[in-house]
């Protein structure tokens, strides 16, 4: 009986996420339908956990904005979060999910589209954290350009506001792979900070700098020792 129930659930998921339901996912990328097997695998591996309270703020990996909302994606290693705010920075809702690779996002009406780079899948998610439709992102030159120039872009313009991701870290910003600030500038050019984790990002970037410096120093010492050994051997050979 349990196997029959599982089979029925899979069939229902397949029909719900059938090509007829994929139109909402096709925002910006060219996509194609996802097979039943790939749909089942994705739904088993990616579980969205709704967040009713804003989690601890972390460095920004990606974002999007429209006339009414701002969506911010954060994450390191396999733990990602997406939070949706009003344009003044008030938390509305969010969700947490496992993802081993990079990801992007776009606002799409009431829903949010998540783009998973490693699997090449686009998922349309409603505010309750339910996946409503899935599609495969095609591997094309245009789609690759869309990843770079739009999904991972550091600026957005919506509702007469220019939003921009920044790193207020000085020299240590060179070692940051994410962003510490999201700012907004109106028609008058006055800029205000909506989201700021510069202190946390500074500590992480400084740690990366220390580790890189230590690695380079260790490499230089090892090379110098080996060079010294070669010189001594060459000296012994000549004197011998």
C-alpha positions as CSV (number, residue, x, y, z in Angstrom):
1,X,0.0,0.0,0.0
2,X,2.9,2.4,0.8
3,X,4.4,1.7,-2.6
4,X,1.1,2.5,-4.3
5,X,0.8,5.8,-2.3
6,X,4.4,6.8,-3.3
7,X,3.7,6.0,-6.9
8,X,0.5,8.1,-6.9
9,X,2.4,11.1,-5.3
10,X,5.1,10.9,-8.0
11,X,2.5,10.8,-10.7
12,X,0.7,13.8,-9.2
13,X,4.0,15.8,-9.0
14,X,4.7,15.0,-12.6
15,X,1.4,16.2,-13.8
16,X,1.6,19.3,-11.6
17,X,5.0,20.1,-12.9
18,X,4.2,19.1,-16.5
19,X,5.3,21.3,-19.5
20,X,1.9,23.1,-19.4
21,X,2.9,24.5,-16.0
22,X,6.4,25.6,-17.1
23,X,5.5,29.0,-18.5
24,X,6.1,30.7,-15.2
25,X,9.7,29.5,-15.1
26,X,10.7,30.8,-18.5
27,X,11.9,34.2,-17.3
28,X,15.0,35.4,-19.1
29,X,16.4,31.9,-19.9
30,X,15.4,29.6,-22.7
31,X,14.2,26.4,-21.0
32,X,12.9,22.9,-21.8
33,X,10.7,20.4,-20.0
34,X,12.2,18.4,-17.2
35,X,11.8,14.6,-17.3
36,X,9.7,12.7,-14.7
37,X,12.9,11.1,-13.4
38,X,14.8,14.4,-13.1
39,X,11.7,16.0,-11.5
40,X,11.6,13.2,-8.8
41,X,15.3,13.5,-8.1
42,X,15.2,17.2,-7.7
43,X,12.2,17.3,-5.4
44,X,13.8,14.7,-3.2
45,X,17.2,16.5,-3.0
46,X,16.0,20.1,-2.6
47,X,13.7,20.7,0.4
48,X,12.6,24.3,1.0
49,X,12.1,25.2,4.6
50,X,9.9,28.3,5.1
51,X,11.2,31.2,7.3
52,X,8.7,33.3,9.2
53,X,11.4,35.3,10.9
54,X,14.4,36.9,9.4
55,X,17.5,34.8,9.9
56,X,20.9,36.1,10.7
57,X,22.1,38.3,7.9
58,X,24.9,37.0,5.8
59,X,27.0,38.2,2.8
60,X,25.0,38.5,-0.3
61,X,25.4,36.1,-3.2
62,X,22.7,37.4,-5.5
63,X,19.6,39.6,-5.5
64,X,16.7,41.0,-7.5
65,X,14.3,43.9,-7.1
66,X,11.0,45.0,-8.6
67,X,8.6,47.9,-7.8
68,X,7.5,46.5,-4.5
69,X,10.0,43.9,-3.3
70,X,13.7,43.0,-2.9
71,X,14.9,39.4,-2.9
72,X,18.3,38.6,-1.4
73,X,20.1,35.2,-1.7
74,X,22.8,34.3,0.8
75,X,24.8,31.2,1.4
76,X,28.1,29.4,2.0
77,X,28.9,25.7,1.5
78,X,25.6,23.8,1.1
79,X,23.3,26.0,3.2
80,X,21.5,28.7,1.3
81,X,18.8,31.2,2.3
82,X,16.5,33.5,0.3
83,X,14.7,36.4,2.0
84,X,12.2,38.8,0.5
85,X,11.9,42.4,1.8
86,X,9.8,45.4,1.1
87,X,11.7,48.2,-0.8
88,X,12.5,49.9,2.6
89,X,14.2,46.7,3.9
90,X,11.4,45.2,6.0
91,X,11.5,41.4,6.1
92,X,8.4,39.6,4.5
93,X,9.2,35.9,4.2
94,X,12.0,33.6,3.2
95,X,13.2,30.0,3.0
96,X,16.2,27.9,3.5
97,X,17.4,25.1,1.2
98,X,20.4,22.8,0.6
99,X,22.4,23.7,-2.5
100,X,26.0,22.6,-3.1
101,X,26.7,25.0,-6.0
102,X,26.0,28.6,-6.9
103,X,22.5,29.8,-7.5
104,X,20.6,32.9,-8.7
105,X,17.1,34.3,-8.4
106,X,14.5,36.5,-10.0
107,X,11.2,37.9,-8.8
108,X,8.3,36.8,-11.1
109,X,5.0,38.3,-10.0
110,X,4.1,36.8,-6.6
111,X,6.6,34.0,-7.1
112,X,10.3,33.7,-7.0
113,X,12.4,31.8,-9.5
114,X,15.5,30.0,-8.2
115,X,18.2,29.1,-10.7
116,X,20.5,26.2,-9.7
117,X,23.8,26.5,-11.6
118,X,25.1,23.0,-11.0
119,X,21.9,21.1,-12.0
120,X,20.8,23.7,-14.6
121,X,17.3,23.7,-13.2
122,X,14.9,26.7,-12.8
123,X,12.3,26.4,-10.0
124,X,9.3,28.6,-9.6
125,X,8.5,29.0,-5.8
126,X,5.5,30.6,-4.2
127,X,5.7,32.7,-1.0
128,X,4.9,29.6,1.1
129,X,8.0,27.9,-0.1
130,X,6.2,25.4,-2.4
131,X,7.8,24.6,-5.8
132,X,5.0,25.1,-8.4
133,X,7.0,24.3,-11.6
134,X,10.3,23.2,-12.8
135,X,12.3,23.5,-16.1
136,X,15.7,22.7,-17.5
137,X,17.9,25.7,-18.4
138,X,19.3,25.0,-21.9
139,X,23.1,25.2,-22.3
140,X,23.3,28.0,-24.9
141,X,25.6,31.0,-25.4
142,X,22.6,33.4,-24.7
143,X,21.8,31.6,-21.5
144,X,25.4,31.8,-20.3
145,X,25.4,35.5,-21.1
146,X,22.2,35.9,-19.1
147,X,23.8,34.2,-16.1
148,X,26.7,36.6,-16.1
149,X,25.1,39.9,-17.2
150,X,21.7,39.7,-15.5
151,X,21.3,37.0,-12.8
152,X,24.6,37.7,-11.2
153,X,24.6,41.4,-12.0
154,X,25.5,43.8,-9.1
155,X,22.9,46.4,-10.1
156,X,19.2,46.6,-10.7
157,X,16.8,49.4,-11.5
158,X,13.1,49.2,-10.5
159,X,10.5,51.7,-9.6
160,X,12.8,54.6,-10.3
161,X,15.3,53.2,-7.7
162,X,18.8,52.0,-8.5
163,X,19.9,49.1,-6.3
164,X,23.6,48.2,-6.1
165,X,25.6,45.5,-4.4
166,X,28.9,46.8,-2.8
167,X,31.8,45.7,-0.7
168,X,32.7,48.3,1.9
169,X,35.9,46.5,2.9
170,X,38.7,48.5,1.5
171,X,41.7,46.4,0.5
172,X,40.1,43.2,1.9
173,X,37.3,43.5,-0.7
174,X,39.8,42.0,-3.2
175,X,39.4,38.7,-1.3
176,X,35.6,38.6,-1.1
177,X,33.5,36.4,-3.4
178,X,30.2,37.8,-2.1
179,X,28.9,41.3,-1.2
180,X,28.5,43.1,2.2
181,X,26.1,45.8,1.3
182,X,23.0,46.5,-0.7
183,X,22.3,50.2,-1.3
184,X,19.4,52.1,-3.0
185,X,19.6,55.5,-4.7
186,X,16.5,57.5,-5.8
187,X,16.1,60.0,-8.6
188,X,17.8,62.6,-6.4
189,X,20.9,60.5,-6.3
190,X,20.8,60.2,-2.5
191,X,22.1,56.7,-1.5
192,X,20.9,54.8,1.5
193,X,22.1,51.4,2.9
194,X,19.3,48.7,3.0
195,X,21.4,45.8,4.0
196,X,24.9,45.7,5.6
197,X,27.1,42.9,6.9
198,X,30.4,44.6,6.4
199,X,31.8,43.7,9.8
200,X,31.2,40.0,9.3
201,X,32.5,40.1,5.8
202,X,35.6,42.0,6.8
203,X,36.5,39.3,9.3
204,X,36.1,36.5,6.7
205,X,38.0,38.4,4.0
206,X,40.8,39.2,6.4
207,X,41.0,35.5,7.3
208,X,41.2,34.5,3.6
209,X,44.0,37.1,3.2
210,X,45.9,35.6,6.2
211,X,45.6,32.1,4.8
212,X,46.7,33.1,1.3
213,X,49.6,35.0,2.8
214,X,50.6,32.0,5.0
215,X,50.4,29.7,2.0
216,X,52.6,31.9,-0.2
217,X,55.1,32.4,2.6
218,X,55.3,28.6,3.2
219,X,55.7,28.0,-0.5
220,X,58.5,30.6,-0.7
221,X,60.3,29.0,2.3
222,X,60.1,25.5,0.7
223,X,61.4,26.8,-2.6
224,X,64.3,28.6,-0.9
225,X,65.2,25.4,1.0
226,X,65.2,23.3,-2.1
227,X,67.2,25.9,-4.0
228,X,69.7,25.9,-1.1
229,X,70.0,22.2,-1.2
230,X,70.6,22.3,-5.0
231,X,73.4,24.9,-4.6
232,X,75.1,22.8,-1.8
233,X,75.0,19.7,-4.0
234,X,76.4,21.6,-6.9
235,X,79.1,23.0,-4.7
236,X,80.0,19.5,-3.4
237,X,80.1,18.1,-6.9
238,X,82.5,20.8,-8.2
239,X,84.8,20.5,-5.2
240,X,84.7,16.7,-5.4
